[in-house]
Amino acid sequence: MRKMAILDQPRIVGLTLLELWQRTKRRMRTGSFGIGKLSGPAPERLLLAPQDLRTADPTLALEFYAGIFSFAGKTIETRGKNPFIVPAPSIEWEKTLHSFRWFRHLDIADTALSQSNAQAFISDWISTNAKGKNPVAWDLEVTSKRLIAWLCHSLIVVENSNHAFYRKFMKSIGQHVRYLRRMAIDAPEGLPRLRCHIALAYTAICVSDQKVALRNAQRHLSDELRAQILPDGGHISRNPSVLPQILADLLPLRQAYAWQGDLPPEELISTIERIIPAIRFFRLGDGNLAHFNATATTQQGLMATLLRYDDTRGKPPTNASHSGFQRFENEGTVLIVDTGKPAQGALSKTAHAGCLSFEMSSGTRNLIINCGAPSLTHSTLEASSNQFFHHQVWRSTAAHSTATLHNTSSCKFQFTGGSNHMLEGRVISGPSKVTVKRETEGGTDKIIASHDAYVRDFGINHRRMLELTQDGKTLMGCDEFYANDGSKAKYATKGDVAIRFHLHPTVELASGTNNQNILLKLDDGETWKFSCIDVPITVEESIFFAVPEGAAKTNQIALHLNAAEISEVRWILERQA
């Protein structure tokens, strides 16, 4: 481990200096002469209010009226106070409050009370945050979400309002636009930067007298979409859960162009057409997205709404080579495999060390899973004294259905704190070479993939073969461990291996289990048998993070071996009659 730390030091220093420079530039733009000084003319009027596709509940509007705000697993009662000045129970709660996405619940209620409430909340926010003293309120992503929410629900905000309030509201929109334009150039890579350009595109089409701004917004958004959305529709972060979020903002924007009688930018149309099949690619049989790279619970209501815009409704694609994933689907059995390198730089803060891991479903039931990411926020979990939570164990290789060497993740994460706190959570090193070969023969799908993440420290490569039969009843697997020259890793000094298969919490261990065969019973009664004759099978405790409550206990199948002695492990999963 000392050798590994020494080898990583030059890279860590370089990344730290780069991040320091980026943060310095952003602070210069948002310093004491920043937000509060962003004066300028207020836009004259709003032209349209785009649709908000996210699910809304009118009963929540009554809770807001009563001063009850439940966000990010925390509930606060304001007792008639301005909600934007009450102490926030967590950062995520505060970010959600200031994002105003909860305005959709007021909008769907569509009552005189919800209208007056919306106007009061806007007035409260402007009176306490217009000068930019609260950095959470002016976080780039929060600001982008807030501006989009204000525009989408502007009818309930301005309807029956007086002239003074209307001008105050429009002046604040102008301040938001100037701030986002200033910040866009140095925005953090990934979703924060993309959301910033989406918000500016919304404003350019929803606000009057924006011809020049519209052209600029279209150009910048098209450039960002081209940079972030891969040819196969995946996102450069390799996080499937960001795709519905992005699509939920792009579809109303496309519709807004139609309402205005304008043609949407070609890149916008192309991006939407790529993202929709990509979302279907990552869906398992139960409708949830596969749990790779920070994917937690799936918003099923939003997912159903978005997929109504799928004009093809055909079979999902099987190959997402640009994103680094493969999909098998035969007779109701679905298999999704991670065959890519982790994201780099700031994008890697959500990356998991799950190379060659897979998830599997049968019909509408999940069978083999990864542990996923917690639905509760990281800040909530971090408050726990349990180091299990503090070091984000859900990102480790051991939390994925793949092989782990010497209890070490295939990616090294920066969790040292101290002088390197700016890189907290980033991937410092990981697989540098990932190969994948896919074959289809006689209706049977097969992939052979490998990665070299363990070569530097242990001199061992991991290769995995997965083969799903045409009838979807049998998955055959083989995990191999070998030296760089392709020979057996007989000289490995640290060759202890654990091959893990995490089970969904609804899967039960049926009777008839032994150290070579394990019967797995799904909650609909279907039974699968896991077999391995090369090494004994053990059943161990596991935990599934991707549930609304934050975590659920489950089990995992584990195959333990020494790669210096056993170079190949064959196993099989068979659906029982």
Secondary structure, 3 states (H helix, E strand, C coil): CHHHHHHHHHHHHHHHHHHHHHHHHHHHHCCCCCHHHCCCCCCCCECCCCCCCCCCCHHHHHHHHCCEEEECCEEEECCCCCCCCCCCCCHHHHHHHHHCCCHHHHHHHCCHHHHHHHHHHHHHHHHHHCCCCCCCCCCHHHHHHHHHHHHHCHHHHHCCCCHHHHHHHHHHHHHHHHHHHHHHCCCCCCHHHHHHHHHHHHHHHHECCCHHHHHHHHHHHHHHHHHHECCCCCECCCCCCHHHHHHHHHHHHHHHHHHHCCCCCHHHHHHHHHHHHHHHHCECCCCCECCCCCCCCCCHHHHHHHHCCCCCCCCCCCEECCCCEEEEEECCEEEEEECCCCCCHHHHHHCCCCCCCEEEEECCEEEEECCCCCCCCHHHHHCCCCHHHHCCHHHCHHHCCCEEECCECCCEECCCCHHHHHHCCCEEECCCCEEEEEEEECCEEEEEEEECCCHHHHCCEEEEEEEECCCCCEEEEEEEEECCCCCECCCCCCCEEEEEEEECCCCEECCCCCCCEEEEECCCCCEEEEECCCCCEEEEEEEECCCCCCCEEEEEEEEEEECCCCCEEEEEEEECC
